[in-house]
Amino acid sequence: MNSCMIVIVDYGVGNLRSVQKMFEKSGATALISADPDTIAAADGIVLPGVGAFSDAMENLHKLALVEFLREQALERRKPILGICLGMQLFARNSNEGGLNSGLGIIEAEVELLDVSKHRDWADKKLTLPHIGWNEVQPAPESRLFDGIAGGTDFYFVHSYHVRCENKADVAAWCEFGNDFACAIENDNVFATQFHPEKSQSGGIQLINNYVALCGGATCL
């Protein structure tokens, strides 16, 4: 079985070991690193994360990874996967805690989820953050969701979401108060607002698909 090397970017945000373990299950060699040479040698890059947008960007700037990641994604066209906060960091900017610039890898803005037009669940109003399992509806042509049925549940923890300028960049939708883009796919750029590493069989399939897109083979 052929394997590929995935580097999970270590910029001080989130539990990276759980992401690493999921990629190891897929048959990939998964490293955690902030070293540009190690990241550049990877077949695929993963940018996970939880927490505040501005803090994450500050950490990436301190590690001199902002322009480096942009180069890897936009110029070298290397497969890159953003997870949760990582998806939001791909956007041009976020209005979380004031206006903050992102990586600008996709044409998008990050906004607070709007739960003002919601369906009552057991007569309870929706509140933020959006935590727990929720159904995801993939775009029919999505490579990232190959073999994943519409309505599959994935695990979410977030209050902000990505609003894409180009609807063709949206790989999947979810509904929490209103519909929002919960996954992105544009050539070599992929991202999920949910946590595939916490999403059981659906998450395993999605990680397998990403590894395959990086040129590797899967064992599940």
Legacy VTK file of the C-alpha trace (Angstrom):
# vtk DataFile Version 3.0
C-alpha trace
ASCII
DATASET POLYDATA
POINTS 220 float
0.000 0.000 0.000
1.293 3.420 -0.922
1.296 6.045 1.778
1.527 9.792 1.759
2.858 12.257 4.279
0.426 14.657 5.909
1.715 17.509 8.072
-0.600 18.938 10.718
0.429 22.530 11.351
1.337 23.139 14.983
0.644 26.782 15.807
-0.426 26.376 19.421
-4.173 26.031 18.869
-6.196 22.883 19.519
-5.716 19.188 20.242
-3.545 18.076 17.354
-3.008 14.511 18.536
-6.637 13.517 17.882
-6.324 14.797 14.301
-3.022 12.964 13.887
-4.548 9.684 15.096
-7.365 9.939 12.549
-4.894 10.386 9.702
-2.819 7.472 10.943
-5.970 5.319 10.729
-6.247 6.286 7.063
-2.815 4.794 6.337
-1.027 8.127 6.005
2.160 9.169 7.723
0.979 12.082 9.875
3.437 14.529 11.426
2.794 17.502 13.706
5.143 20.367 12.889
5.580 24.123 12.504
8.806 23.749 10.513
8.397 25.196 6.992
10.771 22.654 5.435
8.784 19.767 6.919
5.485 21.290 5.817
6.832 21.976 2.326
7.857 18.314 1.963
4.350 17.061 2.778
1.896 15.648 0.257
-0.904 17.413 2.126
-1.213 20.110 4.793
-3.822 20.214 7.559
-4.627 23.392 9.485
-6.840 22.500 12.474
-7.758 24.806 15.331
-10.133 25.930 18.048
-10.402 29.262 19.806
-10.271 32.902 18.764
-9.555 33.940 15.180
-7.268 36.850 16.141
-5.154 34.732 18.509
-4.704 32.064 15.850
-3.600 34.589 13.226
-1.201 36.171 15.725
0.393 32.766 16.333
0.734 32.104 12.609
2.387 35.493 12.130
4.833 34.808 14.982
5.819 31.542 13.320
6.200 33.269 9.928
3.644 30.871 8.448
1.079 33.268 6.989
2.730 33.981 3.640
4.255 30.508 3.637
0.841 28.797 3.838
-0.536 31.131 1.199
2.325 30.169 -1.099
1.816 26.448 -0.493
-1.911 26.682 -1.224
-2.109 29.315 -3.960
1.196 29.034 -5.812
2.399 25.482 -5.249
-1.223 24.215 -5.330
-0.585 21.728 -2.543
-3.676 20.033 -1.073
-4.581 21.815 2.163
-7.386 21.022 4.603
-8.699 23.473 7.194
-10.647 22.099 10.167
-13.040 24.179 12.319
-11.134 27.417 13.098
-8.734 26.386 10.319
-11.566 26.729 7.806
-12.299 30.236 9.068
-8.629 31.228 8.851
-8.741 30.499 5.099
-11.060 33.502 4.661
-9.967 37.058 3.888
-11.134 38.379 7.237
-13.346 37.780 10.276
-15.533 40.118 12.312
-14.969 38.106 15.500
-13.754 40.584 18.127
-13.445 43.346 15.513
-12.207 43.091 11.956
-9.219 40.741 11.641
-7.397 39.676 8.484
-7.153 35.988 7.624
-4.992 33.989 5.239
-7.010 35.036 2.193
-6.832 31.593 0.606
-10.534 31.730 -0.297
-12.839 34.599 -1.232
-14.907 34.626 1.938
-15.743 36.433 5.176
-16.316 35.031 8.655
-19.502 36.084 10.441
-21.474 35.197 13.563
-24.107 32.522 13.010
-27.594 34.004 12.704
-30.074 32.073 14.844
-32.796 34.738 14.680
-34.783 32.794 12.059
-34.852 29.398 13.622
-37.073 26.423 14.052
-37.909 25.730 17.694
-36.533 22.406 18.863
-38.823 21.134 21.656
-39.929 24.751 22.140
-36.377 25.821 22.968
-34.735 28.663 21.116
-31.390 28.034 19.468
-28.409 29.524 21.243
-24.726 29.869 20.464
-22.332 28.188 20.302
-23.563 25.504 17.925
-22.376 22.350 19.702
-23.084 18.724 18.848
-24.144 16.520 15.974
-25.916 17.977 12.970
-26.835 16.789 9.494
-24.657 17.812 6.567
-25.808 18.032 2.946
-22.863 17.655 0.528
-22.772 19.045 -2.989
-23.265 16.161 -5.455
-19.920 16.716 -7.191
-17.809 17.044 -4.032
-14.666 14.911 -4.018
-14.197 15.437 -0.292
-17.613 13.855 0.413
-17.280 10.953 -2.022
-19.148 7.983 -0.563
-20.793 10.065 2.172
-24.582 10.166 2.039
-26.557 13.376 2.350
-27.878 13.804 5.881
-24.837 12.234 7.524
-24.199 13.681 10.980
-20.934 15.448 11.835
-19.781 17.018 15.084
-19.711 20.829 15.408
-18.390 23.314 17.983
-18.539 26.933 16.745
-20.304 30.287 16.846
-18.938 31.790 13.619
-19.229 30.562 10.052
-17.686 31.213 6.647
-19.700 33.100 4.028
-18.275 32.323 0.589
-18.549 34.886 -2.199
-18.605 32.098 -4.770
-21.290 29.498 -4.028
-19.356 27.023 -6.195
-16.743 26.904 -3.395
-19.297 25.395 -0.988
-18.839 21.624 -0.696
-21.572 21.101 1.921
-24.302 22.923 3.820
-25.671 22.611 7.332
-28.680 24.224 9.032
-28.567 25.884 12.443
-31.085 28.678 12.500
-30.174 29.355 8.868
-28.239 27.407 6.263
-24.488 27.945 6.388
-21.511 26.595 4.461
-19.938 23.834 6.542
-17.355 22.677 4.002
-15.319 24.219 1.197
-13.737 22.742 -1.905
-11.856 24.710 -4.541
-9.241 22.823 -6.562
-6.560 21.943 -3.957
-8.221 23.841 -1.077
-10.542 21.937 1.266
-12.070 22.807 4.630
-14.702 21.672 7.117
-16.369 23.669 9.886
-17.128 20.419 11.721
-14.536 18.142 13.316
-14.020 15.024 11.160
-11.732 13.562 13.846
-14.751 13.543 16.213
-17.312 12.430 13.640
-16.950 8.648 13.645
-17.598 6.843 10.331
-18.437 9.981 8.332
-15.279 11.660 9.542
-13.156 8.607 8.754
-14.510 8.506 5.198
-13.840 12.214 4.696
-10.252 11.880 5.966
-9.758 8.852 3.692
-10.994 10.935 0.754
-8.601 13.771 1.563
-5.641 11.373 1.842
-6.572 9.907 -1.544
-6.705 13.440 -3.017
-3.183 13.978 -1.679
-2.028 10.990 -3.724
-2.093 8.353 -1.008
-3.991 5.136 -0.514
-6.359 4.277 2.315
-6.646 1.136 4.362
-10.212 1.435 5.631
LINES 1 221
220 0 1 2 3 4 5 6 7 8 9 10 11 12 13 14 15 16 17 18 19 20 21 22 23 24 25 26 27 28 29 30 31 32 33 34 35 36 37 38 39 40 41 42 43 44 45 46 47 48 49 50 51 52 53 54 55 56 57 58 59 60 61 62 63 64 65 66 67 68 69 70 71 72 73 74 75 76 77 78 79 80 81 82 83 84 85 86 87 88 89 90 91 92 93 94 95 96 97 98 99 100 101 102 103 104 105 106 107 108 109 110 111 112 113 114 115 116 117 118 119 120 121 122 123 124 125 126 127 128 129 130 131 132 133 134 135 136 137 138 139 140 141 142 143 144 145 146 147 148 149 150 151 152 153 154 155 156 157 158 159 160 161 162 163 164 165 166 167 168 169 170 171 172 173 174 175 176 177 178 179 180 181 182 183 184 185 186 187 188 189 190 191 192 193 194 195 196 197 198 199 200 201 202 203 204 205 206 207 208 209 210 211 212 213 214 215 216 217 218 219
